[in-house]
Amino acid sequence: MAWTFYWAAGGHAAQTRYNQFQYSGCAVGCGAVSWGMLFGWGDRQSELGGNAYWAPRNGLYRRDGGRGANAIAPIDMDEGVRNMIRELRGQIGTFCAPFGNSGATTPWSMDGAWRYLNGRSHTRQVCHWNSVGWSEDRLRNRAIASIRDRRTPAIIGTGWLSHYPLAYGYAWQRRIVRRCFVFCWNDEVYDRWFYVNQGWGGAGNDWVEASTWFSGEIYP
C-alpha cells in the first residue's frame, strides 16, 4: 500500500542546525544538542508566527542563551546556542565516555532538561525510557503521536547510549506478505520510519527505523 507521511510544523526548513563541540574534555554530547534543537524549534515556532499551538510559549530561548531578555533562537549555531547547550549538558548529567571522545547521557538523566525551562517558559517537558535500552512500542508511539497529532518533534534514542536524534518526520505503510510452511497464509506487516535531525549541523539527516528506547517531548 502507499506510504503515509507526517511532518512536524515547518518540515525540513524549520529545523535548527546545531552541532556538537568540545567541552570539558570531550564532545558536549548529543543529548544536550537534541534538547537545544527541540527548544530552539519551539522558540522559533512561537516567535515567528503561523503556529497557533506554540504561539503562547515564547521565552524558550533568551538573549545569548542566558536568562535575560527574550530573543529568537538562531537557526544556526552561534555562541548563544553554545551557551544554551553547555547549560543543558550540566542539567542532564552528560559525562565523558571512558573510550573515545564522546559525551554520553543516560536516559534517566535526560529528564533534567526541565531545569532549563524553569524560569524561562511555561513549556512542559515529558520523558519516558527503557532503562536497559530495549525498544518498546509505547515509546515509539509517544514520538509518533507528537509528530502526527501535535506536529511537534520528539527526541528518540538510537543505539544504547549511542545517539539522541530529533525525530520530526514519520512514515508508515501496511503490506501483505505471503508466507508458506506446510500451508500458506497472508501476514499483515507494517513498515515504520522516523526522519531525524541528527544534530550534525544539518548534515546526515535521514530516515531511521521507528524503534526507540527513549522519547522526549515538549508541550505548550
C-alpha positions as CSV (number, residue, x, y, z in Angstrom):
1,M,0.0,0.0,0.0
2,A,1.0,3.6,-0.3
3,W,3.2,5.3,2.3
4,T,1.6,7.8,4.7
5,F,3.7,10.7,5.8
6,Y,3.5,13.1,8.7
7,W,5.8,16.1,9.5
8,A,6.4,18.5,12.4
9,A,5.4,22.0,11.6
10,G,7.7,23.7,9.1
11,G,9.2,20.4,7.9
12,H,12.8,20.5,6.9
13,A,13.1,24.3,6.7
14,A,12.1,24.8,10.3
15,Q,14.8,22.5,11.7
16,T,17.6,24.1,13.7
17,R,21.1,23.2,12.5
18,Y,23.0,22.8,15.8
19,N,26.1,20.6,16.3
20,Q,28.4,19.2,18.9
21,F,31.6,20.9,20.0
22,Q,34.3,20.2,22.5
23,Y,33.6,21.0,26.2
24,S,35.2,19.8,29.5
25,G,37.4,17.2,27.8
26,C,35.1,15.6,25.3
27,A,32.2,16.3,22.9
28,V,29.3,18.2,24.5
29,G,27.0,15.2,23.8
30,C,24.1,14.5,21.5
31,G,21.6,14.7,24.5
32,A,22.2,18.3,25.1
33,V,22.3,19.1,21.4
34,S,18.9,17.4,20.9
35,W,17.3,19.3,23.7
36,G,18.8,22.5,22.3
37,M,17.4,21.8,18.9
38,L,14.0,20.9,20.2
39,F,13.8,24.1,22.4
40,G,15.1,26.2,19.5
41,W,12.5,24.7,17.2
42,G,9.7,25.5,19.7
43,D,11.0,29.0,20.3
44,R,11.1,29.8,16.6
45,Q,7.6,28.4,16.2
46,S,6.4,30.7,18.9
47,E,8.2,33.8,17.8
48,L,7.9,33.7,14.0
49,G,4.2,33.3,13.8
50,G,2.0,30.9,11.9
51,N,1.8,28.2,14.6
52,A,-1.1,28.9,16.9
53,Y,-0.3,25.8,19.0
54,W,3.1,27.1,20.1
55,A,2.3,30.8,19.9
56,P,1.9,31.3,23.7
57,R,5.2,29.7,24.6
58,N,7.9,32.3,23.9
59,G,11.0,32.6,26.1
60,L,12.3,29.2,25.3
61,Y,15.4,30.9,24.1
62,R,16.7,34.2,25.5
63,R,19.4,36.6,24.6
64,D,22.8,34.9,24.2
65,G,21.3,31.7,25.6
66,G,21.0,33.2,29.0
67,R,18.1,34.1,31.3
68,G,17.7,37.7,30.3
69,A,15.6,39.4,27.6
70,N,13.6,37.4,25.1
71,A,15.2,36.6,21.7
72,I,14.5,34.4,18.7
73,A,16.6,31.2,18.7
74,P,19.0,31.2,15.8
75,I,18.5,28.5,13.2
76,D,22.3,28.0,13.0
77,M,24.9,27.7,15.8
78,D,26.3,30.7,17.4
79,E,27.8,31.5,20.8
80,G,24.4,31.9,22.4
81,V,23.4,28.5,21.2
82,R,26.6,27.1,22.6
83,N,25.8,28.7,26.0
84,M,22.4,27.1,25.9
85,I,23.8,23.6,25.1
86,R,26.5,24.0,27.8
87,E,23.8,24.7,30.4
88,L,21.7,21.8,29.2
89,R,24.8,19.5,29.3
90,G,25.2,20.1,33.0
91,Q,21.5,19.8,33.7
92,I,21.2,16.3,32.1
93,G,24.4,14.9,33.6
94,T,26.4,14.3,30.4
95,F,29.8,12.7,31.1
96,C,32.8,11.9,29.0
97,A,32.6,8.3,27.8
98,P,35.5,6.1,29.0
99,F,36.5,5.3,25.4
100,G,36.8,7.7,22.6
101,N,35.9,11.4,22.7
102,S,32.1,11.3,23.0
103,G,29.8,12.7,25.7
104,A,27.3,10.2,27.0
105,T,24.0,10.8,28.8
106,T,21.9,8.1,30.5
107,P,18.1,8.2,29.6
108,W,17.1,8.7,33.2
109,S,19.2,11.9,33.3
110,M,17.8,13.4,30.1
111,D,14.7,14.4,32.2
112,G,16.9,17.0,33.9
113,A,16.4,19.4,31.0
114,W,13.3,20.7,32.8
115,R,15.7,22.9,34.7
116,Y,16.4,24.8,31.6
117,L,12.8,25.6,31.2
118,N,12.3,26.7,34.8
119,G,12.1,30.5,34.9
120,R,12.2,30.8,31.1
121,S,9.0,29.3,29.7
122,H,5.9,27.5,30.9
123,T,6.6,24.8,28.3
124,R,6.2,21.3,29.8
125,Q,8.7,18.6,29.2
126,V,8.0,14.8,29.4
127,C,10.4,11.9,29.1
128,H,9.9,8.2,29.0
129,W,12.5,5.5,28.6
130,N,13.5,1.9,28.9
131,S,16.4,1.7,31.4
132,V,18.2,-1.2,29.7
133,G,17.9,0.1,26.2
134,W,15.1,-2.2,24.8
135,S,13.0,-0.6,22.2
136,E,9.3,-0.5,23.1
137,D,6.2,0.2,21.0
138,R,4.9,2.5,23.8
139,L,7.9,4.8,23.4
140,R,7.8,4.7,19.6
141,N,4.1,5.5,19.8
142,R,4.7,8.6,22.0
143,A,7.1,10.0,19.5
144,I,4.7,9.2,16.6
145,A,1.8,10.9,18.4
146,S,4.0,14.1,19.0
147,I,4.8,14.4,15.3
148,R,1.4,13.2,13.9
149,D,-1.1,14.7,16.3
150,R,0.7,17.8,17.6
151,R,3.1,18.5,14.7
152,T,6.0,18.7,17.2
153,P,9.3,16.9,17.0
154,A,10.3,14.4,19.6
155,I,13.7,13.2,20.8
156,I,14.3,9.4,20.3
157,G,17.1,7.1,21.2
158,T,19.0,5.0,18.6
159,G,21.6,2.6,19.8
160,W,22.1,2.0,23.5
161,L,23.7,5.2,24.9
162,S,24.8,5.9,21.3
163,H,22.7,8.7,19.9
164,Y,19.7,11.0,20.6
165,P,18.5,12.4,17.3
166,L,15.4,14.7,17.0
167,A,12.6,12.9,15.0
168,Y,10.5,15.4,13.0
169,G,9.0,13.1,10.3
170,Y,7.1,9.8,10.4
171,A,6.1,7.5,7.6
172,W,4.3,4.2,7.6
173,Q,2.9,1.6,5.2
174,R,1.0,-1.7,5.5
175,R,2.0,-4.7,3.4
176,I,0.5,-8.1,2.9
177,V,3.3,-10.8,2.9
178,R,2.6,-14.3,1.6
179,R,4.2,-17.0,3.8
180,C,4.3,-20.7,3.3
181,F,5.3,-23.6,5.6
182,V,3.4,-26.8,5.1
183,F,0.5,-24.5,4.2
184,C,0.3,-20.8,3.1
185,W,-1.2,-17.8,4.7
186,N,-1.1,-14.0,4.5
187,D,0.7,-11.8,7.1
188,E,0.0,-8.1,7.6
189,V,3.2,-6.3,8.0
190,Y,3.8,-2.6,9.0
191,D,6.9,-0.6,8.0
192,R,7.5,2.4,10.2
193,W,10.3,5.0,9.9
194,F,11.3,8.3,11.5
195,Y,13.0,11.2,9.7
196,V,15.6,12.6,12.1
197,N,17.7,15.7,12.6
198,Q,21.0,14.1,13.6
199,G,22.4,17.2,15.4
200,W,25.3,17.4,13.0
201,G,24.8,20.9,11.8
202,G,22.2,19.9,9.3
203,A,24.2,17.1,7.8
204,G,23.2,13.4,7.7
205,N,19.5,13.9,8.3
206,D,17.8,10.8,7.1
207,W,15.2,8.1,7.7
208,V,15.8,5.6,10.5
209,E,13.7,2.6,11.6
210,A,11.0,3.7,14.0
211,S,12.1,1.8,17.1
212,T,13.3,3.6,20.2
213,W,14.1,3.1,23.9
214,F,13.6,6.8,24.7
215,S,11.0,9.5,23.9
216,G,11.4,13.1,25.0
217,E,8.6,15.5,24.2
218,I,7.5,19.1,25.0
219,Y,4.0,20.6,25.3
220,P,3.0,24.2,25.3
